[in-house]
Amino acid sequence: MSQQAASGIRSGAVPGEVADAVPLGAPVEGGPARRPAPVTLQGRHVAIVPFDADRHAASLYALSHGPGKEALWAYLSAAPFPDEAAFTRFYAEAATKADPLLFAIVEAATGRAVGHATYMRIEPAHRVIEVGNILYTPALQRTPGATEAMYLMARHAFEDLGYRRYEWKCNALNAPSRRAAERLGFSYEGLFRQHMIIKGLSRDTAWYALLDHEWPCARAAFEAWLDPANFDAEGRQKQRLEDIRAAL
């Protein structure tokens, strides 16, 4: 076999031209995505706001520390903090970074911080972005605001910033995070074995993603689930998010 044939270049082809038989990806239109900025994303139940340690640290520390709350930190890279001062110092520094870009999740009714999340591993050229470093305190867990927060961040990434791949990664042992990813519409893509060392422990990472062409269906399901008509007088859901999405 000639060197040209072995390389996949047709005889007489312009140097660098790939033979028709070589499989290539589909063309991607458009330029890079926009890098996320510290903006406010307002919802009915919660708002996503740039993290400000002076405004958010005290509330978030109180809601995330104390007896029975140690498990909140089990899968995060930061450990529970010995006191509010150490917590505030850590988050004041984290809030200065552009990647991860840290946001507080605040209750719309009270303005108190009840959680946080970041955009991270931001790659505008490839239009890939991850949502991670998610902390939901008991005040936010299993509330409409918990789902709305992830809806607001996904919508901003796809519709305002122009990303085509929205990632979710978690410790493979973190069953609640894995269930959350699937409930929110992310697809499981595989396991990265011995991917990281966190707090001196080996971590296998479960990989999930939501793609731009999947977003319209995911958005419609989010909005139908979040509609006040989907909740009874006691605030209980009538239809599950995953059932709404499956019906669509």
Summary of the structure (lengths in Angstrom):
residues: 248
radius of gyration: 21.4
end to end distance: 52.5
largest distance: 75.7
contacts: 687
relative contact order: 0.12
helix: 34%
strand: 27%
